Amino acid sequence: MDAVLDNGTQQLVYELLKLVMGLVGLVTTYYVNKWLNTNATAKKYELDKIITEKAVEDAVVYAEKKGMEYGLKGIKKKELSLKYLDDVNPELISKYGDKLDVIIDRKVAERLAKI
């Protein structure tokens, strides 16, 4: 009789252990998947930010060079850099819209601080 109870108890413990391990695996899988999705989104955002920063920097450099050539100042240079961005990467203009003016101003300030 003791052998039957031991077998039954062992089976019950085994089934409970299997259930707990399954739940742990499920929870772990959920959080790993969530972390991977967040990490991929962060990398995509970072890459997008780098591309935008480089395009704006190129536009500011272009406007500076053309501004010196034609004797342009201030607002005309900004318009020239916006035209450059519209020619090179029109998606930025549609994506950022009016925010692009602020981004260009910030990039110009960064360049002036380096000089």
C-alpha positions in Angstrom: 0.0 0.0 0.0 2.9 2.4 0.8 4.3 1.8 -2.7 1.0 2.9 -4.3 0.9 6.1 -2.2 4.5 6.8 -3.0 3.8 6.4 -6.7 0.7 8.6 -6.5 2.5 11.3 -4.5 5.5 11.2 -6.8 3.2 11.5 -9.8 1.4 14.4 -8.2 4.7 16.2 -7.4 5.9 15.5 -10.9 2.7 16.9 -12.5 2.9 20.0 -10.3 6.5 20.5 -11.1 5.8 20.2 -14.8 3.0 22.8 -14.5 5.3 25.2 -12.6 8.1 24.8 -15.1 5.7 25.4 -18.0 4.4 28.6 -16.4 8.0 29.8 -15.8 8.9 29.0 -19.4 5.8 30.9 -20.6 6.5 34.0 -18.5 10.2 34.0 -19.5 9.3 33.7 -23.1 6.8 36.6 -22.8 9.4 38.9 -21.2 12.2 37.9 -23.6 9.9 38.6 -26.6 8.9 41.9 -25.1 12.6 42.9 -24.6 13.5 41.9 -28.1 10.7 43.9 -29.6 11.6 46.9 -27.5 15.3 46.5 -28.4 14.5 46.3 -32.1 12.3 49.4 -31.9 15.1 51.3 -30.0 17.6 50.3 -32.7 15.3 51.4 -35.5 14.7 54.7 -33.8 18.4 55.3 -33.2 19.2 54.5 -36.8 16.4 56.9 -38.0 17.8 59.6 -35.7 21.4 59.1 -37.1 20.1 59.3 -40.7 18.2 62.5 -39.9 21.1 64.1 -38.1 23.5 63.4 -41.0 21.0 64.7 -43.6 20.4 67.9 -41.7 24.2 68.3 -41.1 24.8 67.9 -44.8 22.1 70.4 -45.6 23.6 73.0 -43.2 27.1 72.5 -44.7 25.7 72.8 -48.2 23.8 76.0 -47.2 26.9 77.5 -45.6 29.0 76.8 -48.8 26.4 78.2 -51.1 25.7 81.1 -48.8 29.4 82.1 -48.9 29.4 81.8 -52.7 26.3 83.9 -53.2 26.7 86.2 -50.1 23.5 84.9 -48.5 22.7 85.2 -44.8 20.3 83.9 -42.1 16.9 83.0 -43.5 18.1 82.6 -47.0 20.5 79.9 -45.9 17.8 78.1 -44.0 15.6 78.1 -47.1 18.6 76.8 -49.1 19.1 74.0 -46.6 15.4 73.1 -46.6 15.5 73.0 -50.4 18.5 70.8 -50.2 16.7 68.4 -47.9 13.6 68.4 -50.1 15.8 67.4 -53.1 17.9 64.8 -51.3 15.4 63.3 -48.8 11.8 64.6 -49.3 10.6 62.0 -46.7 12.2 64.1 -43.9 10.2 67.2 -45.0 7.0 65.3 -44.8 7.9 63.4 -41.7 9.1 66.4 -39.6 7.4 69.3 -41.2 7.8 72.5 -39.1 10.0 70.7 -36.6 12.7 70.7 -39.3 13.3 74.4 -38.8 14.1 73.8 -35.1 16.3 70.8 -36.0 18.2 73.0 -38.5 18.6 75.8 -36.0 20.0 73.4 -33.4 22.4 71.9 -35.9 23.6 75.5 -36.9 24.1 76.3 -33.2 26.1 73.1 -32.8 28.3 74.0 -35.7 28.8 77.6 -34.4 29.8 76.2 -31.0 32.5 74.0 -32.6 34.0 76.9 -34.3 
